[in-house]
Amino acid sequence: MTTLVEICVEDVGGAALAAAAGADGLEVCAGLADGGTTPTLGFVRHCVEQAPGLEVRVLVRARPGDFVHSPQEVEVMVADIEAVRAHVPADGRVGFVIGTLDVDGGIDTDAVRRLVAACGDAPLTFHKAFDSVTDKPAALGLLADLGITRVLTSGGGGPAVDHLPVLADLVRRGGDDVRIAVGGGVRPGNVARIVAETGALEVHLRAPGRVDSAGRGTAVGYDDGSRSVTSAAVVADVMAALGR
């Protein structure tokens, strides 16, 4: 079966580049240097408009750091979800990427229920907070009961290639009910191995490239001379490695 490729984007223009290079879906984020946070409404609208036909998943994460969220942070994430649903044309292809844990490394069921309810009938992914869960098989079943249909994971801390047996087990357990999207260090040189050894039907990656800054020393303290962007070449290389 065809392995779907999702590209994580935070740069204006990245959605169109990823779509043109053959990607199947996008995760729309801000703050990837901090592990990803909720993007602006304007950026979400931009990506939906620039990648017609692609599934677009919006990361909802109130802040960097750990995944144990206060009630106030959960309310902020609920408000962000409601804002996207109210102001971004969805046409059935905009979903959300959510996740929150309790202090013991389990799923915070009350918080997840609150987020799931805010998402309505939008497709739902549980993000890489799952990597920190202590009992992953049990958590997978719980997430299915909560209405989550997709989990993004490396199988543990570090890159996915360090956890291939764990990922293979999760893919088998999740089946069609909870699809496992493998992310974390996925690159053109290892994506075929990851898919072959886990059976994953979806992979997720940032396709990083760099461009020179437009200014000439005009943003002192903010500009090191270049910035990260989505690389169409990296996306194309991943597609080629998967025989697509």
Secondary structure, 3 states (H helix, E strand, C coil): CCCEEEEEECCCCHHHHHHHCCCCEEEECECHHHCCECCCHHHHHHHHHHCCCCEEEEECCCCCCCCCCCHHHHHHHHHHHHHHHHHCCCCCCEEEEECCECCCCCECHHHHHHHHHHHCCCCEEECHHHHHCCCHHHHHHHHHHHCCCEEEECCCCCCHHHHHHHHHHHHHHHCCCCEEEEECCCCCCCHHHHHHHHCCCEEEECCEEEEECCCCCCCCCCCCCEEEEECHHHHHHHHHHCCC
